[in-house]
Amino acid sequence: MTARESYEAMIREAIGPWLRERGFKKRRNQFRRVRDEYWGVVDFQASQWGSRDDVRFTRSDGRRHRAQARAQGRDRLMAVAPPALVKCLRRRTD
């Protein structure tokens, strides 16, 4: 199994089921969830510089209060959130 296949299997077989059990829905490598007044996103991005044998990726996650989104006319989960309004944790895994 190549590193790229292992990365995809990790998301499909380990991370995806764990997040789905907690109410997240998947689209590509992004998982989203709406809860009460907040919505959250967990996103996995593979580096374009990787190869079959070397995969580097970044995991980003964030949470946004829906009232802030409504005030901007963006009460949709897919709306792009301004950085000042998003509590975001970004981790790079090498």
PDB file of N, CA, C and O in Angstrom:
ATOM      1  N   MET A   1       0.849  -1.181   0.000  1.00  0.00           N
ATOM      2  CA  MET A   1       0.000   0.000   0.000  1.00  0.00           C
ATOM      3  C   MET A   1       0.893   1.243   0.000  1.00  0.00           C
ATOM      4  O   MET A   1       1.837   1.333   0.785  1.00  0.00           O
ATOM      5  N   THR A   2       0.596   2.183  -0.868  1.00  0.00           N
ATOM      6  CA  THR A   2       1.379   3.412  -0.934  1.00  0.00           C
ATOM      7  C   THR A   2       0.996   4.344   0.214  1.00  0.00           C
ATOM      8  O   THR A   2      -0.016   4.141   0.885  1.00  0.00           O
ATOM      9  N   ALA A   3       1.809   5.352   0.424  1.00  0.00           N
ATOM     10  CA  ALA A   3       1.520   6.330   1.471  1.00  0.00           C
ATOM     11  C   ALA A   3       0.222   7.070   1.163  1.00  0.00           C
ATOM     12  O   ALA A   3      -0.564   7.361   2.064  1.00  0.00           O
ATOM     13  N   ARG A   4       0.003   7.371  -0.116  1.00  0.00           N
ATOM     14  CA  ARG A   4      -1.226   8.064  -0.525  1.00  0.00           C
ATOM     15  C   ARG A   4      -2.453   7.195  -0.230  1.00  0.00           C
ATOM     16  O   ARG A   4      -3.462   7.700   0.261  1.00  0.00           O
ATOM     17  N   GLU A   5      -2.374   5.913  -0.522  1.00  0.00           N
ATOM     18  CA  GLU A   5      -3.482   4.995  -0.231  1.00  0.00           C
ATOM     19  C   GLU A   5      -3.715   4.878   1.272  1.00  0.00           C
ATOM     20  O   GLU A   5      -4.857   4.788   1.723  1.00  0.00           O
ATOM     21  N   SER A   6      -2.627   4.880   2.047  1.00  0.00           N
ATOM     22  CA  SER A   6      -2.751   4.829   3.508  1.00  0.00           C
ATOM     23  C   SER A   6      -3.438   6.078   4.045  1.00  0.00           C
ATOM     24  O   SER A   6      -4.271   5.992   4.947  1.00  0.00           O
ATOM     25  N   TYR A   7      -3.095   7.227   3.497  1.00  0.00           N
ATOM     26  CA  TYR A   7      -3.724   8.498   3.894  1.00  0.00           C
ATOM     27  C   TYR A   7      -5.224   8.454   3.609  1.00  0.00           C
ATOM     28  O   TYR A   7      -6.035   8.793   4.471  1.00  0.00           O
ATOM     29  N   GLU A   8      -5.586   8.039   2.405  1.00  0.00           N
ATOM     30  CA  GLU A   8      -6.998   7.961   2.030  1.00  0.00           C
ATOM     31  C   GLU A   8      -7.752   6.939   2.883  1.00  0.00           C
ATOM     32  O   GLU A   8      -8.897   7.175   3.271  1.00  0.00           O
ATOM     33  N   ALA A   9      -7.109   5.804   3.176  1.00  0.00           N
ATOM     34  CA  ALA A   9      -7.726   4.774   4.027  1.00  0.00           C
ATOM     35  C   ALA A   9      -7.915   5.294   5.455  1.00  0.00           C
ATOM     36  O   ALA A   9      -8.922   4.991   6.095  1.00  0.00           O
ATOM     37  N   MET A  10      -6.954   6.072   5.956  1.00  0.00           N
ATOM     38  CA  MET A  10      -7.050   6.638   7.296  1.00  0.00           C
ATOM     39  C   MET A  10      -8.298   7.514   7.408  1.00  0.00           C
ATOM     40  O   MET A  10      -9.036   7.428   8.389  1.00  0.00           O
ATOM     41  N   ILE A  11      -8.528   8.354   6.404  1.00  0.00           N
ATOM     42  CA  ILE A  11      -9.702   9.222   6.432  1.00  0.00           C
ATOM     43  C   ILE A  11     -10.974   8.393   6.275  1.00  0.00           C
ATOM     44  O   ILE A  11     -11.951   8.604   6.994  1.00  0.00           O
ATOM     45  N   ARG A  12     -10.960   7.460   5.342  1.00  0.00           N
ATOM     46  CA  ARG A  12     -12.154   6.659   5.032  1.00  0.00           C
ATOM     47  C   ARG A  12     -12.515   5.680   6.152  1.00  0.00           C
ATOM     48  O   ARG A  12     -13.694   5.522   6.472  1.00  0.00           O
ATOM     49  N   GLU A  13     -11.523   5.022   6.751  1.00  0.00           N
ATOM     50  CA  GLU A  13     -11.798   3.916   7.673  1.00  0.00           C
ATOM     51  C   GLU A  13     -11.665   4.256   9.157  1.00  0.00           C
ATOM     52  O   GLU A  13     -12.224   3.558  10.003  1.00  0.00           O
ATOM     53  N   ALA A  14     -10.935   5.311   9.475  1.00  0.00           N
ATOM     54  CA  ALA A  14     -10.744   5.632  10.896  1.00  0.00           C
ATOM     55  C   ALA A  14     -11.351   6.985  11.260  1.00  0.00           C
ATOM     56  O   ALA A  14     -12.215   7.067  12.133  1.00  0.00           O
ATOM     57  N   ILE A  15     -10.907   8.024  10.603  1.00  0.00           N
ATOM     58  CA  ILE A  15     -11.355   9.367  10.956  1.00  0.00           C
ATOM     59  C   ILE A  15     -12.815   9.587  10.568  1.00  0.00           C
ATOM     60  O   ILE A  15     -13.600  10.089  11.373  1.00  0.00           O
ATOM     61  N   GLY A  16     -13.185   9.215   9.341  1.00  0.00           N
ATOM     62  CA  GLY A  16     -14.555   9.413   8.857  1.00  0.00           C
ATOM     63  C   GLY A  16     -15.601   8.784   9.756  1.00  0.00           C
ATOM     64  O   GLY A  16     -16.515   9.481  10.197  1.00  0.00           O
ATOM     65  N   PRO A  17     -15.506   7.487  10.046  1.00  0.00           N
ATOM     66  CA  PRO A  17     -16.513   6.869  10.920  1.00  0.00           C
ATOM     67  C   PRO A  17     -16.574   7.513  12.310  1.00  0.00           C
ATOM     68  O   PRO A  17     -17.658   7.671  12.873  1.00  0.00           O
ATOM     69  N   TRP A  18     -15.419   7.883  12.860  1.00  0.00           N
ATOM     70  CA  TRP A  18     -15.379   8.503  14.184  1.00  0.00           C
ATOM     71  C   TRP A  18     -16.117   9.837  14.170  1.00  0.00           C
ATOM     72  O   TRP A  18     -16.901  10.123  15.075  1.00  0.00           O
ATOM     73  N   LEU A  19     -15.870  10.660  13.142  1.00  0.00           N
ATOM     74  CA  LEU A  19     -16.549  11.949  13.053  1.00  0.00           C
ATOM     75  C   LEU A  19     -18.043  11.787  12.747  1.00  0.00           C
ATOM     76  O   LEU A  19     -18.863  12.532  13.283  1.00  0.00           O
ATOM     77  N   ARG A  20     -18.399  10.829  11.900  1.00  0.00           N
ATOM     78  CA  ARG A  20     -19.821  10.609  11.579  1.00  0.00           C
ATOM     79  C   ARG A  20     -20.606  10.207  12.821  1.00  0.00           C
ATOM     80  O   ARG A  20     -21.753  10.620  12.987  1.00  0.00           O
ATOM     81  N   GLU A  21     -19.998   9.404  13.697  1.00  0.00           N
ATOM     82  CA  GLU A  21     -20.659   9.028  14.953  1.00  0.00           C
ATOM     83  C   GLU A  21     -20.978  10.258  15.808  1.00  0.00           C
ATOM     84  O   GLU A  21     -21.874  10.220  16.651  1.00  0.00           O
ATOM     85  N   ARG A  22     -20.250  11.330  15.585  1.00  0.00           N
ATOM     86  CA  ARG A  22     -20.430  12.560  16.347  1.00  0.00           C
ATOM     87  C   ARG A  22     -21.229  13.609  15.586  1.00  0.00           C
ATOM     88  O   ARG A  22     -21.251  14.778  15.971  1.00  0.00           O
ATOM     89  N   GLY A  23     -21.886  13.192  14.506  1.00  0.00           N
ATOM     90  CA  GLY A  23     -22.805  14.074  13.799  1.00  0.00           C
ATOM     91  C   GLY A  23     -22.236  14.843  12.622  1.00  0.00           C
ATOM     92  O   GLY A  23     -22.928  15.684  12.048  1.00  0.00           O
ATOM     93  N   PHE A  24     -20.996  14.579  12.250  1.00  0.00           N
ATOM     94  CA  PHE A  24     -20.405  15.270  11.110  1.00  0.00           C
ATOM     95  C   PHE A  24     -20.831  14.605   9.811  1.00  0.00           C
ATOM     96  O   PHE A  24     -21.052  13.395   9.760  1.00  0.00           O
ATOM     97  N   LYS A  25     -20.944  15.416   8.757  1.00  0.00           N
ATOM     98  CA  LYS A  25     -21.226  14.917   7.419  1.00  0.00           C
ATOM     99  C   LYS A  25     -20.022  15.210   6.549  1.00  0.00           C
ATOM    100  O   LYS A  25     -19.379  16.250   6.692  1.00  0.00           O
ATOM    101  N   LYS A  26     -19.718  14.287   5.643  1.00  0.00           N
ATOM    102  CA  LYS A  26     -18.501  14.385   4.842  1.00  0.00           C
ATOM    103  C   LYS A  26     -18.789  14.846   3.419  1.00  0.00           C
ATOM    104  O   LYS A  26     -19.771  14.438   2.798  1.00  0.00           O
ATOM    105  N   ARG A  27     -17.915  15.698   2.926  1.00  0.00           N
ATOM    106  CA  ARG A  27     -17.893  16.078   1.518  1.00  0.00           C
ATOM    107  C   ARG A  27     -16.420  16.189   1.143  1.00  0.00           C
ATOM    108  O   ARG A  27     -15.705  17.054   1.647  1.00  0.00           O
ATOM    109  N   ARG A  28     -15.980  15.314   0.264  1.00  0.00           N
ATOM    110  CA  ARG A  28     -14.561  15.171  -0.076  1.00  0.00           C
ATOM    111  C   ARG A  28     -13.800  14.896   1.210  1.00  0.00           C
ATOM    112  O   ARG A  28     -14.117  13.933   1.909  1.00  0.00           O
ATOM    113  N   ASN A  29     -12.810  15.710   1.543  1.00  0.00           N
ATOM    114  CA  ASN A  29     -12.070  15.488   2.789  1.00  0.00           C
ATOM    115  C   ASN A  29     -12.420  16.534   3.838  1.00  0.00           C
ATOM    116  O   ASN A  29     -11.599  16.872   4.690  1.00  0.00           O
ATOM    117  N   GLN A  30     -13.655  17.047   3.767  1.00  0.00           N
ATOM    118  CA  GLN A  30     -14.133  18.019   4.733  1.00  0.00           C
ATOM    119  C   GLN A  30     -15.348  17.443   5.462  1.00  0.00           C
ATOM    120  O   GLN A  30     -16.259  16.895   4.841  1.00  0.00           O
ATOM    121  N   PHE A  31     -15.342  17.577   6.776  1.00  0.00           N
ATOM    122  CA  PHE A  31     -16.434  17.107   7.615  1.00  0.00           C
ATOM    123  C   PHE A  31     -17.073  18.321   8.270  1.00  0.00           C
ATOM    124  O   PHE A  31     -16.373  19.182   8.802  1.00  0.00           O
ATOM    125  N   ARG A  32     -18.417  18.396   8.233  1.00  0.00           N
ATOM    126  CA  ARG A  32     -19.139  19.552   8.767  1.00  0.00           C
ATOM    127  C   ARG A  32     -20.237  19.105   9.722  1.00  0.00           C
ATOM    128  O   ARG A  32     -20.817  18.030   9.572  1.00  0.00           O
ATOM    129  N   ARG A  33     -20.512  19.960  10.711  1.00  0.00           N
ATOM    130  CA  ARG A  33     -21.573  19.655  11.672  1.00  0.00           C
ATOM    131  C   ARG A  33     -22.209  20.958  12.143  1.00  0.00           C
ATOM    132  O   ARG A  33     -21.515  21.941  12.405  1.00  0.00           O
ATOM    133  N   VAL A  34     -23.544  20.955  12.248  1.00  0.00           N
ATOM    134  CA  VAL A  34     -24.282  22.085  12.806  1.00  0.00           C
ATOM    135  C   VAL A  34     -24.853  21.644  14.141  1.00  0.00           C
ATOM    136  O   VAL A  34     -25.513  20.609  14.235  1.00  0.00           O
ATOM    137  N   ARG A  35     -24.597  22.429  15.160  1.00  0.00           N
ATOM    138  CA  ARG A  35     -25.121  22.140  16.490  1.00  0.00           C
ATOM    139  C   ARG A  35     -25.600  23.418  17.127  1.00  0.00           C
ATOM    140  O   ARG A  35     -24.842  24.378  17.263  1.00  0.00           O
ATOM    141  N   ASP A  36     -26.848  23.433  17.517  1.00  0.00           N
ATOM    142  CA  ASP A  36     -27.429  24.583  18.218  1.00  0.00           C
ATOM    143  C   ASP A  36     -26.989  25.897  17.575  1.00  0.00           C
ATOM    144  O   ASP A  36     -27.407  26.208  16.459  1.00  0.00           O
ATOM    145  N   GLU A  37     -26.174  26.650  18.245  1.00  0.00           N
ATOM    146  CA  GLU A  37     -25.773  27.965  17.741  1.00  0.00           C
ATOM    147  C   GLU A  37     -24.394  27.973  17.077  1.00  0.00           C
ATOM    148  O   GLU A  37     -23.900  29.036  16.702  1.00  0.00           O
ATOM    149  N   TYR A  38     -23.779  26.823  16.930  1.00  0.00           N
ATOM    150  CA  TYR A  38     -22.450  26.771  16.328  1.00  0.00           C
ATOM    151  C   TYR A  38     -22.429  25.799  15.160  1.00  0.00           C
ATOM    152  O   TYR A  38     -23.218  24.855  15.114  1.00  0.00           O
ATOM    153  N   TRP A  39     -21.534  26.029  14.229  1.00  0.00           N
ATOM    154  CA  TRP A  39     -21.236  25.015  13.236  1.00  0.00           C
ATOM    155  C   TRP A  39     -19.734  24.809  13.223  1.00  0.00           C
ATOM    156  O   TRP A  39     -18.967  25.731  13.500  1.00  0.00           O
ATOM    157  N   GLY A  40     -19.320  23.598  12.902  1.00  0.00           N
ATOM    158  CA  GLY A  40     -17.905  23.277  12.933  1.00  0.00           C
ATOM    159  C   GLY A  40     -17.465  22.567  11.660  1.00  0.00           C
ATOM    160  O   GLY A  40     -18.266  21.936  10.970  1.00  0.00           O
ATOM    161  N   VAL A  41     -16.188  22.685  11.369  1.00  0.00           N
ATOM    162  CA  VAL A  41     -15.602  22.080  10.187  1.00  0.00           C
ATOM    163  C   VAL A  41     -14.274  21.447  10.571  1.00  0.00           C
ATOM    164  O   VAL A  41     -13.499  22.032  11.327  1.00  0.00           O
ATOM    165  N   VAL A  42     -14.011  20.253  10.050  1.00  0.00           N
ATOM    166  CA  VAL A  42     -12.707  19.608  10.137  1.00  0.00           C
ATOM    167  C   VAL A  42     -12.326  19.275   8.703  1.00  0.00           C
ATOM    168  O   VAL A  42     -13.075  18.603   7.993  1.00  0.00           O
ATOM    169  N   ASP A  43     -11.153  19.751   8.279  1.00  0.00           N
ATOM    170  CA  ASP A  43     -10.745  19.624   6.886  1.00  0.00           C
ATOM    171  C   ASP A  43      -9.340  19.020   6.807  1.00  0.00           C
ATOM    172  O   ASP A  43      -8.455  19.380   7.583  1.00  0.00           O
ATOM    173  N   PHE A  44      -9.150  18.108   5.872  1.00  0.00           N
ATOM    174  CA  PHE A  44      -7.850  17.495   5.631  1.00  0.00           C
ATOM    175  C   PHE A  44      -7.388  17.870   4.234  1.00  0.00           C
ATOM    176  O   PHE A  44      -8.123  17.688   3.264  1.00  0.00           O
ATOM    177  N   GLN A  45      -6.171  18.395   4.129  1.00  0.00           N
ATOM    178  CA  GLN A  45      -5.627  18.819   2.845  1.00  0.00           C
ATOM    179  C   GLN A  45      -4.262  18.173   2.651  1.00  0.00           C
ATOM    180  O   GLN A  45      -3.328  18.427   3.411  1.00  0.00           O
ATOM    181  N   ALA A  46      -4.160  17.332   1.622  1.00  0.00           N
ATOM    182  CA  ALA A  46      -2.879  16.709   1.303  1.00  0.00           C
ATOM    183  C   ALA A  46      -2.036  17.710   0.521  1.00  0.00           C
ATOM    184  O   ALA A  46      -2.556  18.455  -0.310  1.00  0.00           O
ATOM    185  N   SER A  47      -0.747  17.723   0.790  1.00  0.00           N
ATOM    186  CA  SER A  47       0.164  18.620   0.098  1.00  0.00           C
ATOM    187  C   SER A  47       0.301  18.222  -1.370  1.00  0.00           C
ATOM    188  O   SER A  47       0.334  17.036  -1.700  1.00  0.00           O
ATOM    189  N   GLN A  48       0.380  19.208  -2.231  1.00  0.00           N
ATOM    190  CA  GLN A  48       0.580  18.924  -3.656  1.00  0.00           C
ATOM    191  C   GLN A  48       1.996  18.442  -3.931  1.00  0.00           C
ATOM    192  O   GLN A  48       2.264  17.920  -5.013  1.00  0.00           O
ATOM    193  N   TRP A  49       2.902  18.603  -2.985  1.00  0.00           N
ATOM    194  CA  TRP A  49       4.294  18.225  -3.187  1.00  0.00           C
ATOM    195  C   TRP A  49       4.584  16.793  -2.761  1.00  0.00           C
ATOM    196  O   TRP A  49       5.720  16.335  -2.886  1.00  0.00           O
ATOM    197  N   GLY A  50       3.598  16.088  -2.270  1.00  0.00           N
ATOM    198  CA  GLY A  50       3.807  14.707  -1.856  1.00  0.00           C
ATOM    199  C   GLY A  50       3.945  13.781  -3.048  1.00  0.00           C
ATOM    200  O   GLY A  50       3.818  14.195  -4.200  1.00  0.00           O
ATOM    201  N   SER A  51       4.203  12.537  -2.750  1.00  0.00           N
ATOM    202  CA  SER A  51       4.316  11.514  -3.791  1.00  0.00           C
ATOM    203  C   SER A  51       3.562  10.285  -3.309  1.00  0.00           C
ATOM    204  O   SER A  51       2.922  10.317  -2.257  1.00  0.00           O
ATOM    205  N   ARG A  52       3.636   9.212  -4.069  1.00  0.00           N
ATOM    206  CA  ARG A  52       2.984   7.970  -3.658  1.00  0.00           C
ATOM    207  C   ARG A  52       3.548   7.450  -2.343  1.00  0.00           C
ATOM    208  O   ARG A  52       2.846   6.800  -1.569  1.00  0.00           O
ATOM    209  N   ASP A  53       4.813   7.740  -2.101  1.00  0.00           N
ATOM    210  CA  ASP A  53       5.494   7.197  -0.926  1.00  0.00           C
ATOM    211  C   ASP A  53       5.674   8.204   0.212  1.00  0.00           C
ATOM    212  O   ASP A  53       6.173   7.852   1.280  1.00  0.00           O
ATOM    213  N   ASP A  54       5.274   9.434  -0.014  1.00  0.00           N
ATOM    214  CA  ASP A  54       5.444  10.472   0.993  1.00  0.00           C
ATOM    215  C   ASP A  54       4.244  11.407   0.942  1.00  0.00           C
ATOM    216  O   ASP A  54       4.099  12.187   0.000  1.00  0.00           O
ATOM    217  N   VAL A  55       3.390  11.331   1.946  1.00  0.00           N
ATOM    218  CA  VAL A  55       2.205  12.187   1.990  1.00  0.00           C
ATOM    219  C   VAL A  55       2.314  13.097   3.204  1.00  0.00           C
ATOM    220  O   VAL A  55       2.465  12.641   4.337  1.00  0.00           O
ATOM    221  N   ARG A  56       2.234  14.377   2.941  1.00  0.00           N
ATOM    222  CA  ARG A  56       2.187  15.370   4.011  1.00  0.00           C
ATOM    223  C   ARG A  56       0.817  16.021   3.928  1.00  0.00           C
ATOM    224  O   ARG A  56       0.310  16.285   2.838  1.00  0.00           O
ATOM    225  N   PHE A  57       0.225  16.276   5.081  1.00  0.00           N
ATOM    226  CA  PHE A  57      -1.104  16.861   5.061  1.00  0.00           C
ATOM    227  C   PHE A  57      -1.292  17.826   6.212  1.00  0.00           C
ATOM    228  O   PHE A  57      -0.563  17.805   7.204  1.00  0.00           O
ATOM    229  N   THR A  58      -2.289  18.669   6.048  1.00  0.00           N
ATOM    230  CA  THR A  58      -2.668  19.644   7.065  1.00  0.00           C
ATOM    231  C   THR A  58      -4.090  19.357   7.494  1.00  0.00           C
ATOM    232  O   THR A  58      -4.962  19.095   6.665  1.00  0.00           O
ATOM    233  N   ARG A  59      -4.316  19.406   8.778  1.00  0.00           N
ATOM    234  CA  ARG A  59      -5.674  19.305   9.301  1.00  0.00           C
ATOM    235  C   ARG A  59      -6.044  20.669   9.852  1.00  0.00           C
ATOM    236  O   ARG A  59      -5.315  21.250  10.656  1.00  0.00           O
ATOM    237  N   SER A  60      -7.173  21.164   9.415  1.00  0.00           N
ATOM    238  CA  SER A  60      -7.686  22.442   9.910  1.00  0.00           C
ATOM    239  C   SER A  60      -9.044  22.189  10.534  1.00  0.00           C
ATOM    240  O   SER A  60      -9.827  21.388  10.023  1.00  0.00           O
ATOM    241  N   ASP A  61      -9.324  22.860  11.624  1.00  0.00           N
ATOM    242  CA  ASP A  61     -10.670  22.766  12.176  1.00  0.00           C
ATOM    243  C   ASP A  61     -11.064  24.132  12.713  1.00  0.00           C
ATOM    244  O   ASP A  61     -10.226  24.926  13.140  1.00  0.00           O
ATOM    245  N   GLY A  62     -12.341  24.372  12.678  1.00  0.00           N
ATOM    246  CA  GLY A  62     -12.830  25.664  13.134  1.00  0.00           C
ATOM    247  C   GLY A  62     -14.249  25.565  13.632  1.00  0.00           C
ATOM    248  O   GLY A  62     -14.953  24.588  13.377  1.00  0.00           O
ATOM    249  N   ARG A  63     -14.656  26.590  14.344  1.00  0.00           N
ATOM    250  CA  ARG A  63     -16.002  26.661  14.890  1.00  0.00           C
ATOM    251  C   ARG A  63     -16.471  28.097  14.734  1.00  0.00           C
ATOM    252  O   ARG A  63     -15.704  29.040  14.933  1.00  0.00           O
ATOM    253  N   ARG A  64     -17.734  28.253  14.378  1.00  0.00           N
ATOM    254  CA  ARG A  64     -18.284  29.593  14.171  1.00  0.00           C
ATOM    255  C   ARG A  64     -19.667  29.688  14.803  1.00  0.00           C
ATOM    256  O   ARG A  64     -20.468  28.757  14.718  1.00  0.00           O
ATOM    257  N   HIS A  65     -19.929  30.801  15.424  1.00  0.00           N
ATOM    258  CA  HIS A  65     -21.237  31.049  16.027  1.00  0.00           C
ATOM    259  C   HIS A  65     -22.197  31.467  14.920  1.00  0.00           C
ATOM    260  O   HIS A  65     -21.881  32.357  14.130  1.00  0.00           O
ATOM    261  N   ARG A  66     -23.359  30.840  14.857  1.00  0.00           N
ATOM    262  CA  ARG A  66     -24.305  31.095  13.770  1.00  0.00           C
ATOM    263  C   ARG A  66     -24.857  32.519  13.796  1.00  0.00           C
ATOM    264  O   ARG A  66     -25.201  33.053  12.742  1.00  0.00           O
ATOM    265  N   ALA A  67     -24.952  33.152  14.974  1.00  0.00           N
ATOM    266  CA  ALA A  67     -25.446  34.531  15.040  1.00  0.00           C
ATOM    267  C   ALA A  67     -24.509  35.467  14.280  1.00  0.00           C
ATOM    268  O   ALA A  67     -24.965  36.414  13.640  1.00  0.00           O
ATOM    269  N   GLN A  68     -23.206  35.208  14.348  1.00  0.00           N
ATOM    270  CA  GLN A  68     -22.252  36.018  13.596  1.00  0.00           C
ATOM    271  C   GLN A  68     -22.454  35.829  12.100  1.00  0.00           C
ATOM    272  O   GLN A  68     -22.369  36.784  11.329  1.00  0.00           O
ATOM    273  N   ALA A  69     -22.717  34.613  11.702  1.00  0.00           N
ATOM    274  CA  ALA A  69     -22.960  34.339  10.285  1.00  0.00           C
ATOM    275  C   ALA A  69     -24.239  35.026   9.827  1.00  0.00           C
ATOM    276  O   ALA A  69     -24.279  35.609   8.743  1.00  0.00           O
ATOM    277  N   ARG A  70     -25.285  34.958  10.650  1.00  0.00           N
ATOM    278  CA  ARG A  70     -26.554  35.605  10.302  1.00  0.00           C
ATOM    279  C   ARG A  70     -26.374  37.115  10.149  1.00  0.00           C
ATOM    280  O   ARG A  70     -26.931  37.719   9.232  1.00  0.00           O
ATOM    281  N   ALA A  71     -25.601  37.720  11.040  1.00  0.00           N
ATOM    282  CA  ALA A  71     -25.385  39.170  10.995  1.00  0.00           C
ATOM    283  C   ALA A  71     -24.723  39.586   9.679  1.00  0.00           C
ATOM    284  O   ALA A  71     -24.890  40.718   9.226  1.00  0.00           O
ATOM    285  N   GLN A  72     -23.993  38.692   9.088  1.00  0.00           N
ATOM    286  CA  GLN A  72     -23.334  38.981   7.815  1.00  0.00           C
ATOM    287  C   GLN A  72     -24.130  38.446   6.632  1.00  0.00           C
ATOM    288  O   GLN A  72     -23.675  38.533   5.492  1.00  0.00           O
ATOM    289  N   GLY A  73     -25.299  37.899   6.885  1.00  0.00           N
ATOM    290  CA  GLY A  73     -26.098  37.342   5.804  1.00  0.00           C
ATOM    291  C   GLY A  73     -25.535  36.043   5.273  1.00  0.00           C
ATOM    292  O   GLY A  73     -25.760  35.686   4.116  1.00  0.00           O
ATOM    293  N   ARG A  74     -24.795  35.328   6.125  1.00  0.00           N
ATOM    294  CA  ARG A  74     -24.151  34.085   5.707  1.00  0.00           C
ATOM    295  C   ARG A  74     -24.511  32.945   6.639  1.00  0.00           C
ATOM    296  O   ARG A  74     -23.625  32.303   7.201  1.00  0.00           O
ATOM    297  N   ASP A  75     -25.771  32.689   6.807  1.00  0.00           N
ATOM    298  CA  ASP A  75     -26.188  31.616   7.703  1.00  0.00           C
ATOM    299  C   ASP A  75     -26.213  30.284   6.960  1.00  0.00           C
ATOM    300  O   ASP A  75     -27.158  29.506   7.086  1.00  0.00           O
ATOM    301  N   ARG A  76     -25.182  30.040   6.200  1.00  0.00           N
ATOM    302  CA  ARG A  76     -25.039  28.766   5.494  1.00  0.00           C
ATOM    303  C   ARG A  76     -23.728  28.143   5.933  1.00  0.00           C
ATOM    304  O   ARG A  76     -22.726  28.837   6.107  1.00  0.00           O
ATOM    305  N   LEU A  77     -23.740  26.868   6.105  1.00  0.00           N
ATOM    306  CA  LEU A  77     -22.553  26.163   6.570  1.00  0.00           C
ATOM    307  C   LEU A  77     -21.384  26.315   5.616  1.00  0.00           C
ATOM    308  O   LEU A  77     -20.235  26.344   6.056  1.00  0.00           O
ATOM    309  N   MET A  78     -21.644  26.411   4.334  1.00  0.00           N
ATOM    310  CA  MET A  78     -20.565  26.472   3.366  1.00  0.00           C
ATOM    311  C   MET A  78     -20.018  27.881   3.167  1.00  0.00           C
ATOM    312  O   MET A  78     -19.084  28.071   2.388  1.00  0.00           O
ATOM    313  N   ALA A  79     -20.579  28.866   3.850  1.00  0.00           N
ATOM    314  CA  ALA A  79     -20.094  30.235   3.692  1.00  0.00           C
ATOM    315  C   ALA A  79     -18.654  30.340   4.172  1.00  0.00           C
ATOM    316  O   ALA A  79     -18.252  29.667   5.122  1.00  0.00           O
ATOM    317  N   VAL A  80     -17.903  31.169   3.521  1.00  0.00           N
ATOM    318  CA  VAL A  80     -16.506  31.380   3.927  1.00  0.00           C
ATOM    319  C   VAL A  80     -16.511  32.337   5.107  1.00  0.00           C
ATOM    320  O   VAL A  80     -17.050  33.441   5.024  1.00  0.00           O
ATOM    321  N   ALA A  81     -15.920  31.915   6.178  1.00  0.00           N
ATOM    322  CA  ALA A  81     -15.931  32.711   7.404  1.00  0.00           C
ATOM    323  C   ALA A  81     -14.724  33.634   7.453  1.00  0.00           C
ATOM    324  O   ALA A  81     -13.606  33.194   7.185  1.00  0.00           O
ATOM    325  N   PRO A  82     -14.924  34.908   7.790  1.00  0.00           N
ATOM    326  CA  PRO A  82     -13.791  35.815   7.964  1.00  0.00           C
ATOM    327  C   PRO A  82     -12.913  35.332   9.113  1.00  0.00           C
ATOM    328  O   PRO A  82     -13.430  34.878  10.134  1.00  0.00           O
ATOM    329  N   PRO A  83     -11.601  35.424   8.963  1.00  0.00           N
ATOM    330  CA  PRO A  83     -10.693  34.914  10.005  1.00  0.00           C
ATOM    331  C   PRO A  83     -10.953  35.505  11.384  1.00  0.00           C
ATOM    332  O   PRO A  83     -10.769  34.814  12.385  1.00  0.00           O
ATOM    333  N   ALA A  84     -11.374  36.756  11.464  1.00  0.00           N
ATOM    334  CA  ALA A  84     -11.591  37.385  12.761  1.00  0.00           C
ATOM    335  C   ALA A  84     -12.761  36.775  13.517  1.00  0.00           C
ATOM    336  O   ALA A  84     -12.844  36.917  14.737  1.00  0.00           O
ATOM    337  N   LEU A  85     -13.666  36.099  12.820  1.00  0.00           N
ATOM    338  CA  LEU A  85     -14.846  35.544  13.470  1.00  0.00           C
ATOM    339  C   LEU A  85     -14.758  34.042  13.710  1.00  0.00           C
ATOM    340  O   LEU A  85     -15.665  33.450  14.294  1.00  0.00           O
ATOM    341  N   VAL A  86     -13.705  33.447  13.276  1.00  0.00           N
ATOM    342  CA  VAL A  86     -13.581  31.996  13.394  1.00  0.00           C
ATOM    343  C   VAL A  86     -12.524  31.651  14.422  1.00  0.00           C
ATOM    344  O   VAL A  86     -11.402  32.157  14.388  1.00  0.00           O
ATOM    345  N   LYS A  87     -12.904  30.788  15.324  1.00  0.00           N
ATOM    346  CA  LYS A  87     -11.924  30.262  16.252  1.00  0.00           C
ATOM    347  C   LYS A  87     -11.337  29.042  15.561  1.00  0.00           C
ATOM    348  O   LYS A  87     -12.002  28.016  15.417  1.00  0.00           O
ATOM    349  N   CYS A  88     -10.108  29.159  15.144  1.00  0.00           N
ATOM    350  CA  CYS A  88      -9.560  28.135  14.268  1.00  0.00           C
ATOM    351  C   CYS A  88      -8.262  27.594  14.826  1.00  0.00           C
ATOM    352  O   CYS A  88      -7.410  28.348  15.295  1.00  0.00           O
ATOM    353  N   LEU A  89      -8.125  26.325  14.772  1.00  0.00           N
ATOM    354  CA  LEU A  89      -6.902  25.649  15.159  1.00  0.00           C
ATOM    355  C   LEU A  89      -6.341  24.985  13.927  1.00  0.00           C
ATOM    356  O   LEU A  89      -7.020  24.180  13.290  1.00  0.00           O
ATOM    357  N   ARG A  90      -5.138  25.302  13.590  1.00  0.00           N
ATOM    358  CA  ARG A  90      -4.538  24.750  12.397  1.00  0.00           C
ATOM    359  C   ARG A  90      -3.276  23.979  12.811  1.00  0.00           C
ATOM    360  O   ARG A  90      -2.385  24.511  13.472  1.00  0.00           O
ATOM    361  N   ARG A  91      -3.239  22.760  12.414  1.00  0.00           N
ATOM    362  CA  ARG A  91      -2.079  21.938  12.750  1.00  0.00           C
ATOM    363  C   ARG A  91      -1.486  21.363  11.472  1.00  0.00           C
ATOM    364  O   ARG A  91      -2.206  20.945  10.566  1.00  0.00           O
ATOM    365  N   ARG A  92      -0.219  21.352  11.423  1.00  0.00           N
ATOM    366  CA  ARG A  92       0.465  20.766  10.273  1.00  0.00           C
ATOM    367  C   ARG A  92       1.140  19.480  10.759  1.00  0.00           C
ATOM    368  O   ARG A  92       1.886  19.476  11.737  1.00  0.00           O
ATOM    369  N   THR A  93       0.862  18.435  10.068  1.00  0.00           N
ATOM    370  CA  THR A  93       1.453  17.150  10.411  1.00  0.00           C
ATOM    371  C   THR A  93       2.452  16.791   9.329  1.00  0.00           C
ATOM    372  O   THR A  93       2.092  16.664   8.159  1.00  0.00           O
ATOM    373  N   ASP A  94       3.678  16.631   9.713  1.00  0.00           N
ATOM    374  CA  ASP A  94       4.734  16.259   8.748  1.00  0.00           C
ATOM    375  C   ASP A  94       5.163  14.828   8.964  1.00  0.00           C
ATOM    376  O   ASP A  94       6.037  14.332   8.254  1.00  0.00           O
TER     377      ASP A  94
END
